[in-house]
Amino acid sequence: MGNPTDLENVRPKGYGDRHTQTFLLFLAMLLAFSMRVNISMAIVDMTNPHNIEHFDWSYGIKSVILSSFFWGYVILQIPGGELVKRLGGKILITISISVNALLSLLMPIGAKYGGYQFVLACRVLQGLTQAFVYPSMHHLISQWIPLEEKGTLSTIIYAGGQLGIAIQLIASGFLATRWGWQAIFYTNGTLGVLWTIAYLFLGSASPQKSKKISKEERKYIQTSLGNVGGAKNYPTPFRKILTCLPFWAAVIAHCGQNWGFFTLMTEMPTYMDKVLGVDLTSNGILSSLPYLAMYILSFPMGTMTDLLIRRGWMSVTNTRKLFNSIGLWGPALALIGLSYTPEGNLILAVVMLTISVGMNAGQYTGYLLISIDLAPNFSSSLMGISNFIANIISIIAPMICGVIVQNETDPYEWRKVFFLASGVYFFTNLFFIMFTTSTKQPWNDPVAEVDIG
């Protein structure tokens, strides 16, 4: 089949069902990440001794709680991709958000009577079901988003995660101050239930199954996606993948990203409370600024990447290395600056934190795209392996922080945490620069490889 002509692939004017699906999936990402991070703010108020009802949990227990989400999240990373292939994206994203919502609604009463053990169990279950989020998103985007609009609409969907973190951090402070930490979980749970109801009525697994899409829009999407010749269902060449150095360079960068990002995501509210002395409401607002910066910067960085490649100013490989360096070395420098911020200088500390997380937006067009560059036929398998390994780091990083920080009010102990994260950022990106490439691998097309052999 030849490429579709412009006449065959006319974009329908106005708002279409693909835009509805984009908005619903954007909200799903926003809610998923909101429920992923809500414990980071809630636990500050849950363990506040000035509250009549509070939990006397040690910093070690709090660190275990903060990392427990990833215990479940890691387990189903690779199986999650296979389940999506069998069951479809709509079913599993619905399960993910609805289960997370119900567990959020149960959290306050469960924590009261079940203690930290119940909280741990809920967080593990939330992690297990959120393992379906990214595979489901990949699958639904592949069904719904035409090639001509993939950059814009996919960015809208995935950036919803960062916006969700920012909104959660802002809202949590106000909710906890006015109604107590329980309101954080009740709000998340209620919104999750409302999204589930809306998605069951308005969401669709594909244009073919949608009852609301116009014939013109369905043809436009099918014609565009038909340009790639359909999905190629080759057996995954695990041996070739495991011996591919450029892929492992991307995995190492992914691990470095997760170490720094999740250290800050889980520990920033505690740092602001104990070291910077910021009250809960202000804590939420200030903690959200870095994620708002990352959300905003993701769009121009994506545009700059396309421009550099389209104009031929840089090769794809060097563009990936450039933006990954911005995304990892930028935060490394900012964390060093944060480590030496004078005590009491709240503005400078917040600026350094905002730069550190905001610059992270570079990784969206860095290591994250290497899987697609190396082997588009196996990109979901590569990402599943990478996400599995990198999210083990998401478990370890907060726990290491709990070992290092024995006195939460001591800025010198936090300096060790920031220096460690800075070092991890630096060396993992250096490995990425030295060994990765965007050159498509011969094993991407097993048939062609056999013919050549």
C-alpha positions in Angstrom: 0.0 0.0 0.0 1.4 3.4 -0.9 1.4 6.5 1.3 -1.9 8.2 1.5 -2.2 11.4 -0.5 -3.1 14.7 1.0 -6.5 14.4 -0.6 -7.1 11.1 1.2 -5.9 12.3 4.5 -7.8 15.6 5.0 -7.9 16.7 8.6 -11.5 17.3 9.7 -12.2 20.8 10.9 -13.2 21.7 14.4 -13.4 19.6 17.5 -13.4 15.8 17.2 -13.7 12.7 19.2 -9.9 12.3 19.3 -9.8 15.6 21.2 -12.3 14.2 23.7 -10.1 11.1 24.2 -7.0 13.3 24.5 -8.7 15.3 27.3 -9.9 12.2 29.1 -6.4 10.6 29.0 -4.9 13.9 30.1 -7.2 13.9 33.1 -6.3 10.2 33.8 -2.6 11.1 33.9 -3.3 14.1 36.1 -5.3 12.0 38.6 -2.9 9.1 38.5 0.1 11.3 39.4 -2.1 13.2 42.0 -2.9 10.0 43.8 0.7 8.8 43.4 2.1 11.8 45.3 -0.7 12.8 47.7 1.0 10.9 50.5 4.0 13.1 50.3 2.0 16.1 51.6 -0.5 14.2 53.7 2.1 12.5 55.8 3.5 15.8 56.9 0.1 16.6 58.6 -0.6 13.0 59.5 2.5 13.0 61.8 2.2 16.6 63.1 2.3 16.3 66.9 0.3 19.6 67.1 -2.7 17.8 65.7 -5.2 16.1 68.1 -5.2 13.0 65.9 -1.8 12.2 64.6 0.5 9.2 64.0 3.7 8.8 65.9 5.7 7.3 63.1 9.5 7.4 62.9 11.2 8.9 59.9 12.2 5.4 58.9 8.6 4.3 58.8 7.6 7.4 56.8 10.4 6.7 54.3 9.1 3.1 53.9 5.5 4.4 53.3 6.8 7.0 50.8 8.5 4.3 48.8 5.9 1.5 49.1 3.9 2.6 46.1 6.8 1.5 43.9 6.9 -2.0 45.4 3.7 -2.8 43.5 4.5 -0.5 40.6 7.6 -2.4 39.8 6.1 -5.9 39.9 3.7 -5.5 37.0 5.7 -3.2 34.7 6.6 -5.9 32.1 3.5 -8.0 32.5 1.4 -4.8 32.3 2.5 -4.3 28.7 1.4 -7.9 27.8 -2.0 -7.4 29.5 -2.6 -4.2 27.6 -2.0 -6.1 24.3 -4.5 -8.8 25.3 -7.2 -6.7 27.0 -6.8 -3.2 25.5 -6.0 0.2 27.0 -9.5 1.3 28.0 -10.2 -1.6 30.3 -6.9 -1.3 32.2 -6.7 2.5 32.5 -10.2 2.3 33.9 -9.2 -0.3 36.4 -6.1 1.7 37.4 -7.9 5.0 38.1 -11.0 3.4 39.7 -9.0 1.2 42.1 -6.7 4.0 43.1 -9.8 6.2 43.7 -11.5 3.6 45.9 -8.3 3.0 47.9 -7.9 6.8 48.4 -11.4 6.9 49.8 -10.6 4.1 52.2 -7.3 5.5 53.4 -8.4 7.8 56.2 -10.6 5.3 58.1 -8.1 2.5 57.3 -5.1 4.5 58.6 -7.0 5.2 61.8 -7.8 1.6 62.6 -5.1 -0.3 60.7 -2.1 2.0 61.3 0.8 2.3 59.0 0.4 -1.3 57.9 -2.9 -0.5 56.3 -1.4 2.6 54.6 1.5 0.4 53.3 -1.0 -2.1 51.9 -3.0 0.6 50.1 0.0 2.2 48.6 1.3 -1.2 47.3 -2.1 -1.9 45.7 -2.2 1.6 44.2 1.3 0.9 42.7 0.2 -2.5 41.3 -2.7 -1.0 39.4 -0.8 2.1 38.3 1.6 -0.2 36.5 -1.0 -0.3 33.8 -1.0 3.5 33.2 1.9 3.9 30.8 1.2 0.8 28.8 -2.4 1.8 28.5 -1.5 5.3 27.4 1.0 4.0 24.8 -1.7 1.7 23.4 -4.5 4.2 23.4 -2.3 6.9 21.8 -1.3 4.4 19.1 -5.0 3.8 18.4 -6.3 7.4 18.5 -3.6 10.0 17.7 -2.9 10.5 14.0 0.8 10.8 13.1 0.3 14.4 12.0 -0.8 15.4 15.5 1.2 12.9 17.7 3.7 15.5 19.0 1.1 18.0 20.2 -1.6 15.6 21.5 0.8 13.1 23.1 2.6 15.9 24.9 -0.7 17.2 26.3 -1.5 13.7 27.6 1.8 12.9 29.2 2.4 16.4 30.6 -0.8 15.9 32.6 1.3 13.9 35.1 3.5 16.9 36.0 0.5 19.2 36.2 -1.2 16.6 38.5 1.8 16.7 40.9 1.7 20.5 40.9 -2.0 20.8 41.5 -1.9 18.1 44.2 0.9 19.8 46.1 -1.0 23.2 46.0 -4.4 21.7 46.9 -3.1 19.5 49.7 -1.9 22.3 51.8 -5.2 24.1 51.6 -7.2 21.0 52.2 -5.2 19.8 55.1 -5.2 23.2 56.8 -8.9 23.7 56.5 -10.4 20.2 56.9 -7.4 17.9 57.9 -5.3 15.5 55.9 -8.3 13.2 55.4 -9.7 15.7 52.9 -6.7 15.1 50.6 -7.6 11.5 50.1 -11.4 12.1 50.0 -10.9 14.7 47.3 -8.6 12.5 45.2 -11.0 9.5 45.6 -14.1 11.5 44.6 -12.5 13.0 41.5 -11.2 9.5 40.5 -14.7 8.1 40.7 -16.2 10.9 38.7 -13.5 10.4 36.0 -14.3 6.7 35.9 -18.0 7.4 35.3 -17.2 9.9 32.6 -14.7 7.6 30.8 -17.1 4.7 30.8 -19.6 6.8 28.9 -17.2 8.9 26.7 -14.1 6.9 26.4 -13.4 4.4 23.7 -10.7 1.8 23.0 -10.3 2.9 19.4 -11.9 4.9 16.6 -13.4 1.6 15.3 -15.3 1.1 18.5 -16.4 4.7 19.1 -20.0 5.5 18.6 -19.5 9.2 18.8 -16.8 9.7 16.1 -17.7 11.0 12.7 -17.0 9.0 9.5 -14.6 11.8 8.3 -12.6 11.7 11.5 -12.4 7.9 11.7 -11.2 7.9 8.1 -8.6 10.6 8.8 -7.2 8.7 11.8 -7.2 5.3 10.1 -5.6 6.7 6.9 -2.9 8.4 9.0 -2.1 5.4 11.1 -2.4 3.1 8.2 0.7 4.8 6.8 2.9 2.7 9.1 1.5 -0.6 7.6 0.0 -1.9 10.8 1.6 -3.4 13.9 4.3 -6.0 13.4 3.9 -8.8 15.9 7.5 -10.3 16.1 8.7 -12.4 19.0 10.6 -10.1 21.4 14.4 -10.8 20.9 15.3 -10.6 24.6 18.9 -11.9 24.0 19.6 -9.1 21.5 18.0 -6.5 23.8 20.1 -7.7 26.8 23.3 -7.4 24.8 22.5 -3.9 23.3 24.8 -1.3 24.9 23.0 1.8 23.6 19.8 0.5 25.2 21.5 -0.1 28.5 22.9 3.5 28.3 19.3 4.7 28.2 18.3 2.4 31.1 21.2 3.8 33.2 20.0 7.4 32.4 16.5 6.4 33.3 17.7 5.1 36.7 19.6 8.3 37.3 16.5 10.4 36.4 14.4 8.3 38.8 16.8 8.6 41.6 16.9 12.4 41.6 13.3 13.0 40.6 11.7 10.7 43.2 14.1 11.7 45.9 12.8 15.3 45.4 9.2 14.3 44.8 8.9 12.3 48.0 11.2 14.3 50.3 10.6 18.0 49.2 7.6 18.6 51.5 9.5 17.2 54.5 12.6 19.3 53.7 10.5 22.5 53.4 8.7 21.8 56.6 11.6 20.7 58.8 14.6 22.7 57.4 13.0 25.8 55.7 10.2 26.1 58.3 7.4 26.6 55.8 3.8 26.1 57.0 1.7 23.4 55.3 -0.3 25.7 53.0 2.8 27.6 51.8 4.6 24.2 51.6 2.2 22.9 49.0 2.4 26.1 46.9 6.1 26.3 46.9 6.6 22.5 46.4 4.3 22.8 43.3 6.4 25.4 41.6 9.1 23.0 40.3 6.5 20.7 38.7 4.7 23.7 37.1 8.1 24.7 35.7 8.6 21.2 34.3 5.1 21.1 32.8 5.6 24.5 31.1 9.2 23.7 29.9 8.2 20.4 28.4 6.4 22.1 25.5 9.2 24.4 24.2 11.8 21.7 24.7 9.7 19.3 22.5 9.4 22.0 19.9 13.1 22.7 19.9 13.9 19.0 19.5 11.7 18.8 16.4 13.2 22.0 15.0 16.9 20.9 15.4 16.2 17.6 13.7 13.9 18.9 11.0 16.4 21.7 10.0 19.3 19.2 10.1 21.2 21.3 12.6 21.9 18.3 14.8 21.7 14.5 14.3 19.0 12.6 16.2 21.6 11.0 18.4 23.2 14.3 19.4 19.8 15.9 19.9 18.9 13.2 22.4 22.2 13.6 24.2 21.8 17.4 24.3 18.4 17.4 25.9 19.1 14.5 28.2 22.1 16.5 29.4 19.9 19.5 30.0 17.5 17.2 31.9 20.1 15.6 34.1 23.1 17.8 34.4 21.0 20.9 34.8 19.4 19.5 38.0 22.8 18.2 39.2 24.2 21.7 39.2 21.0 23.1 40.8 21.2 20.6 43.6 24.7 21.6 44.4 23.6 25.2 44.6 20.7 24.1 46.9 23.2 22.3 49.1 25.0 25.6 49.8 22.0 27.8 50.1 22.4 29.9 53.3 20.1 28.9 56.1 16.9 31.0 56.2 17.2 32.0 52.5 13.8 30.5 51.4 13.7 32.3 48.1 17.0 31.0 46.9 16.2 27.5 48.1 12.9 27.5 46.1 14.6 28.9 43.0 17.2 26.0 43.2 14.5 23.4 43.6 12.4 24.9 40.8 15.4 24.9 38.4 16.4 21.3 39.5 12.9 19.8 38.7 12.0 22.2 35.8 15.2 21.4 33.8 14.2 17.7 34.1 11.8 18.4 31.2 14.8 17.7 28.9 14.6 14.0 29.6 11.2 13.8 27.7 13.2 14.1 24.5 16.3 12.4 25.7 16.5 8.8 27.0 12.7 8.3 26.9 12.8 8.3 23.0 15.8 6.0 22.7 13.6 2.9 22.8 11.6 4.1 19.8 14.8 5.1 18.0 16.6 1.8 18.5 13.7 -0.6 17.8 10.2 0.9 17.1 8.8 -2.6 16.7 9.8 -3.5 20.3 9.6 0.0 21.9 7.0 -1.1 24.4 9.1 -4.1 25.5 12.1 -2.0 25.8 10.3 0.6 27.9 8.8 -2.1 30.1 12.3 -3.5 30.9 13.7 0.0 31.4 10.7 1.1 33.6 11.0 -2.1 35.7 14.7 -1.5 36.5 14.4 2.3 36.9 11.5 2.0 39.3 13.5 -0.3 41.6 15.5 2.9 42.0 12.3 4.7 42.9 12.0 2.3 45.9 15.6 2.6 47.0 16.1 6.3 46.7 13.7 7.5 49.5 14.9 4.6 51.7 18.5 5.7 51.3 17.4 9.2 52.2 15.8 7.8 55.4 19.1 6.2 56.3 21.1 9.4 55.7 18.8 11.8 57.4 18.6 10.9 61.0 17.8 14.5 62.1 15.2 16.0 59.8 16.0 19.5 60.9 19.7 19.3 60.2 20.6 21.0 56.8 24.0 19.3 56.7 22.4 15.8 56.6 20.1 17.0 53.7 23.2 18.3 52.0 24.4 14.7 51.8 21.1 13.7 50.1 21.4 16.4 47.5 25.1 15.7 46.8 24.3 12.0 46.3 21.5 12.8 43.9 23.7 15.3 42.0 26.4 12.7 41.6 23.9 10.1 40.4 22.6 12.6 37.8 26.0 13.4 36.6 27.5 9.9 36.1 24.4 8.3 34.7 24.1 11.0 32.0 27.9 10.7 31.3 27.4 7.0 30.6 24.4 7.9 28.4 26.5 10.4 26.4 29.3 7.9 25.9 27.4 4.8 24.8 23.9 5.6 23.5 22.8 6.1 19.9 19.6 6.6 18.0 20.6 4.3 15.1 18.0 1.7 14.4 19.2 -1.8 15.4 19.3 -4.6 12.9 17.2 -6.8 15.2 14.3 -4.4 14.9 13.3 -6.2 11.8 14.0 -10.0 12.3 12.9 -10.8 8.8 15.4 -8.4 7.2 18.1 -9.6 9.6 17.6 -13.2 8.6 17.6 -12.2 4.9 20.9 -10.3 5.3 22.4 -13.2 7.2 
